[in-house]
Amino acid sequence: MITIRPETTEDYAAIHEVNLLAFGQEIESRLVEALRESPDFIPELSLVAIEGGQVVGHILFSPMVIETKDGAVPALTLAPLAVRPEFQNQGIGSQLVRRGIERCRTLGHRIVVVVGHPTYYPRFGFSPARARGLEAPFPVPDEAFMVLELAPGALDGVAGMIRFPPPFEL
C-alpha cells in the first residue's frame, strides 16, 4: 500500500537517496536541495511515496515563468520524478504524477512544463510544448519538451520562452 504525502524535514535524507539511486548521480539530489532553499519553493508540491514506512519515491513541482511579448506567465515545472530502482515499474511514479497534478490544480496553478520521456508523460495529458508556442532556453527534442494545461484555456494566447528557476542553471 503506497501513501503519498507532502515531504517533511525528516524525509530530506531519504529524498536525497531516492534521487541518487534513481538517477545514479548527485545532480538531481542537489537540484532538489537547491530548489527547497529557493524563496519560491512550494512545500505542498514536493511529494513523497511511502511504502512500509520507507520513502520509495519523490516528485517536485517548482514555479517557473513563460516569458511572452505581454509579460511573464506563471507556470510550474515537474522535475525531478524519482523512484527507488527496486520499486520502479510498479506504478509508483504514475501515482506521484497524478497526485502531484491534482495538488497543483487544487492550489490554483494553471500550467505545468516537463522535459521528460516522450512515451511516459503523455498518459497524464502532457503534449508537445512547441506545438503550443513554447520554446526552451536549451536544445531539447520536440517530443521530450511537453506542457499540460491544468485549467482549460490556460495556454490560450500564451507563446514564448520558458524560464526555469535559477537552481536549474547550476
N, C-alpha and C positions, 0 to 999 in steps of 0.2 A: 504494500500500500504506500503510494507516494503522497507526501504532503508538500504543498507549495506555499511558501510564505515569504514576506519581505526578510531580507538579511538582518542580522543583529551583529553587534560588535563581536560577540562570541563566535560568529561564523567566519570572520576575516581570514584566519589561517587556513581553514578548510576550503574557502573560496579560492585562495591563492593556490592551494594544492590541486583542486579540481581543474583550474585553468592550466596549470603547469603540466599535469598528466594528460589532459585532453589535447593540448597543442604541442607538447614536447619541447617547450621553450618558455622563457620568462616574460616575453613581450606582453602577452595578454594579461598575465597576472599583474605586471607593473602598470598596464593601462588601467585596469580596474582600480588599483590603489590610487593612481593619479586622478581618475575621474571622481572617486569618492572624496578626495580632498578639494575638488573644484567647488566654487561658490554656487554653481548651478546644479549640483548633484541633487537628485530626487530619490531619497531613500526608499520610497514606496515602489520604485521601478527597478530595484536591484533585488531579484527574487532567487530563492534557493529551492531546490528539490531535496526533500529529506526522505530517506528510507532507513528504517531501523535505527533512527537517531543519528544517522550519518548524512552529511551534505554530499549528495551524489551528482548535483547539477547546479548550474548558475546561469542567469541571464541578466543583462543590464541594458536599460534604455536610457539614453542621455540626451539632453537638449542640444539642438543644433539650429542652424538657420538656413533658409534658402534665400540667397541674395537675388532679388528681382529688380527690374527697372523702377518699380514703385516702392522699393524698400525691402526690409528683411521680413520673411515669413517664418514664424516659429515651426519647428518640426522636432522629431526625435530620431535618433539613430539607434538601431539594435546592434549592439556589439559589446562584448562577445557573448556567445552562447557556448557553454561547455558542459559536457557530461563525462564523468569518470569513465575511462575506457571499458572497464568491466561491466558498466551499466548502459553502454551505448546500444543502439538498435533495439531498445525496449519501449520506445515511445516517450521517454522522459523529456527529451529535447522538445518534442511536439507539445507536451503538456506545458512546459515552460513558456513556449512561444504563445500558445493560446491564452494562458493565464496572463501573460505579460501584455498582450494586445488588449485583452479585456480590461486590465488595470489602467492602461493608457487611455482607453475610451472613457472609463469611469472618472478619471482625473481631468477630462476635458481636452485631451490632446487630439489633434486632427490628422497628422501626417507622420508616418514612420518610413525612414530610409534604411536600407540594408545593402551591404556589399557582401554577397554570400553565394552559397551553392545554388546554381540556377535550376536544379531539379528539386530542391528541398523547400525553398521559401514560397514558390507559387501556390502550394497547397493551402497556405494561410491567407491567400488573396493578394500577395505581392505580385507586381507586374513590372515590366521594363520601365525604368525611370526616364531614360532618354526619349522614349516614345511619348512621355507626358511633359516633355520640355525641360527636364532637369539635366544638369551637367555635373560631373565630378571634377575636383581640382587635381586629379591624378589619373593616369591611364588605368582604365578598368574595362573589361569586356562588357558589351551591352547586356549580355544575358546574366551577368553577375551583379549588375547595378539595378536595384529594384526599389519600388516605393509602394506604400499601402495607404489608401485613404481610410482614416478611421471614422470620418464623417462624410456623408455623401456631398460631393461638390467641393471638398476641401482643396482640391488641386485645380479647380476651375480658374483659369486666368493666371495660374502660377507657373512661371518659367524662369529659370536662372541657375546659378551656380550654388551647389550645396557647400556649406562651411561646417566642417566638423569642429567639436570643441578642441581647444588648444592641446589637451593631453594626447590627442591622436597624432599630433605632429612630433612627438618625442621619438 
